[in-house]
Amino acid sequence: MPIGKRVEVLVIAKEDILPELDISITEAATQLGVSRVALSRVINGKAAISAEMALRLEAWIGGPTAETWIRMQAEYDLWQARQKTTISITPIKIPHAA
């Protein structure tokens, strides 16, 4: 996944959703039942979206689903790993059954 999809969703939350609702990160965090620091770290891309946070976001926003949040996070994590990791492994040879 290009970095853009997850970041785009988080930027939309920060720049569009919160101002449109006329609430601060602190108020949003209170409504989500998390600390301001925890929500701020997620919105600013400093922390991953956990399964619990995904469930909270789904319930609070009404979509995307928790599964979508987790999928975006997993795709982002994999993209990040591919950017900085060069894996040099010889593939195993699996004998074919006769």
C-alpha positions, 0 to 999 in steps of 0.5 A, spaced: 500 500 500 502 506 498 503 510 504 498 515 502 492 511 503 492 510 511 495 517 512 490 520 507 485 517 512 488 520 518 489 527 515 482 527 513 480 526 521 485 531 523 483 536 518 476 535 516 472 531 521 474 534 527 474 541 525 467 539 522 465 537 528 468 543 532 471 538 537 479 538 539 483 532 539 482 532 547 474 532 546 475 526 541 479 522 545 474 523 551 468 521 546 473 515 544 475 513 551 482 514 550 487 519 552 489 525 548 496 523 547 494 516 545 489 519 539 494 524 537 499 519 536 495 515 532 492 521 528 499 524 527 502 517 525 506 516 531 503 510 533 499 504 530 492 503 530 490 497 535 484 493 534 481 496 540 482 503 537 479 500 530 473 498 534 473 505 538 473 509 531 468 504 528 463 505 533 465 513 534 465 515 526 460 509 524 465 507 518 470 505 516 469 498 519 474 496 524 476 491 519 478 496 514 482 500 519 486 494 521 487 492 514 489 499 512 494 499 518 497 492 516 498 494 509 501 500 511 506 496 516 508 491 510 509 497 506 514 500 511 517 494 512 518 493 504 521 500 504 527 499 509 528 491 509 532 487 504 531 480 505 536 475 503 533 468 504 534 462 500 528 459 498 527 452 501 526 446 496 520 442 497 520 435 495 515 433 490 511 427 492 511 421 487 
